[in-house]
Amino acid sequence: MLRDITLGQYYQTESVLHRLDPRVKLMGTLVFLISLFLFQNFTGYIVATLFLVSMIALSRVPVSFMFKGLKAVIILLMITVLINLFATPGETVVSFWKLTITKEGIYTALFMMFRLIYLIIGSSIMTLTTTPGNLTDGMEKALSPLSHIRVPVHEIAMMMSIALSFIPILLDETDKIMKAQMARGADFESGNIFRRVKNMVPLLVPLFISAFRRANDLALAMEARCYRGGSGRTKMKPLKYHLRDLAGYVILAVYLAAIIVVPRVVDKIFVQ
């Protein structure tokens, strides 16, 4: 289950998305995530689906690898769907015992399910096609105007990049600790969900110790290389926009316009 989490991992291959400037991918991810909250009908989700499918195809990352990240959040998806399904008031469709399923609840549950799935996959595409180093440079460059008001842009970008790169490392460490404890008789798979969560508690102590040890090793390595922050630092490969990056911005503008215009046009046609 832990190895199924794809957020923070980088998938090495040759594709258009891998060659794009990280600033374009950051902006594209931000636009896509915001767009998921701009529409309230299935027409918008159809446009978002077409855009997401095209990005997956351009990334050349195997679809099975892309979607296996959903296995780790299946419980969260189920809880979200059930809460919206039974807790949304409206026109009753099915009623049994003290539970009522409404028409509005079905729509809301479906919207939330697709929204969460697209949020996870959309974020995963960015990390799967961008190395931590490029992601740091892209975030720093994109946020550079904030440095004029004394915002530590480089430090913020570095912290976020390190946090993302540590996700697969800590997951792998957790998997190793689980296997070591299972070899000593620990049971993490039997019982209900609450018992499984309780059985996971003994993992926290060695995991925290390992995380602090890795953080200390990273700090020592940065000090040994004379790292003193972003002031005055140069880049071995400075970011420069190419024609494909400008084309990426144009595609984002077209997608955003489609998200705003298409649902309204479809609504007017059906209303008339």
Buried (B, 14 or more C-beta within 10 A) or exposed (E): EEBBBBBBBBBEEEBBBBEBBBBBBBBBBBBBBEBBEEBEBBBBBBBBEEBBEEBBEBBBBEEEBBBBBBEBBEEEBEEBBEBBBBEBEBEEEEEEEEEBBBEBBBBBBBBBBBBBBBBBBBBBBBBBBBBBBBBBBBBBBBBBEEBEEEEBBBEBBBEBBBEBBBBBEBBEBBEEBBEEBEEEEBEBEEEEEEEEEEBBEBBEEBBEEBBEEBEEEEEEEEEEEEEEEBEEEEEEEEBEEEEEBEEBBEBBEEBBEBBBEBBEEBEEEEEE
